[in-house]
């Protein structure tokens, strides 16, 4: 019976031990059975051991080894940096993965650590959305508070990506926070906000600097100036510049370049030049950026001679000439049809070790082609390919235009087909060049086929293409078809330019449809299209040849209030009349010009002499030279009258 009780006690003790949680540990091991304890069970004593984890540790980007390393700059980052970096690169659920990682290792990322990661990982700069997510995750850590540096770094990252809304939200948080501003933080924010053109926020940073008693540095001024210029606040930029001139910090080359850039962007090139000249007085040497900025402005305005002068000035002072400066000078000379001068600059560029590009070669080919020097153009084209440059669609378009101008239409078509076979993009300019060439060669049907092909290829038929095909029909005497395409142009919403009307007016006059030509002119005026001297030349020629010289003079008077003043209008009309053998009408026109006081008699006389000579009527020209017509006087009693040009026909 006693043994049975003993077994029961042992069994109950074993089950009790089995149910004891592991958190309860025995203070001493159980006493084993021995003959001395008569098989009695040992007594147990327990205490509660807590399993709660220690608080997470804030980790820093560097270990504290100040007592071992003399140079803090040479400190190696903590291994945590690489592990967090790998996690961010490979994570599909960033926030969850960060929580799991930090929970596993009982760590939290300190503000210094977050700043270091934002600053040092290029991966985050290229992925601003991920950088923002890391930033937002970090601020949810218990006891965490972002440093100003974290905000500034993230503003810089988002500004580089052009995220205005993200930057605006961060600046708002900085404004609401109680941060102590620093010079590096202010400089960085001013630069970032200036890039985005956020002037209101930029000026807040500037005011906050003043309120905090922070003295701006030269970098601060330059960043502020650049931000204002980028946002086209040129007058405000001028005030900042003036404040620098009277203050402790004087403008440097960057300051001048920034303001000059602002003047050039706003079309105030003359002010930019004045500031450029002022640099010499203030002993600030201009650099290649200064010259390049001015050259770009001159090029945009079409002042190619000024562009060339700056280039020569750079050569004289021994300043390095950037490749883009060569492009501007060569391009400007080519636009002025000074192809040989442009080619000389090109050779100079090659000798100095610079490589040309496709744009430079194309400009030279185009200039030689438009000057009728097809052979030189093609030699440059072959040289371009030999240098390893692949011609693009613009180059081939220029080649086609060049060949068409010298009448080599079939060769031009070969290049056109070559481009189609090679899959080279054929744009509207390309098509218009070929259409124009075919039209001038009298291949009107082929020109129309190429025009219709554009629609099939889904290439937009712009006004250049329409003008080319309309001109082809007009030159072929097919006015009805030209007018049909003119109507189609209007129906499809394509802009009818002054050149379109000029082509049709010229064609209608040649078909002796004078009234229709005048109606076309009036239609152009009613649509608000401003005439050009070339369009009036066509109109006046048609009117003079149809005997309506006075009508041409009346229309010329109507052009003045519109700001159109053809300088050679009378000269052109006199030449046309003399060329047509209508000398009497030419003399009558000359008298009218003098009587109205529009030209001095001596100039009109010279115009008429030249017109007669060009028309092959040397006898009348000599007679006018040896007479007092136009400049002399005759007396009828006591009345003195100028000898009129009509006396030439007596």
Order of alpha helices (4+ residues) and beta strands (2+ residues): alpha-beta-beta-beta-alpha-alpha-beta-alpha-alpha-alpha-alpha-alpha-alpha-alpha-alpha-alpha-alpha-alpha-alpha-alpha-alpha-alpha-alpha-alpha-alpha-alpha-alpha-alpha-alpha-alpha-alpha-alpha-alpha-alpha-alpha-alpha-alpha-alpha-beta-beta
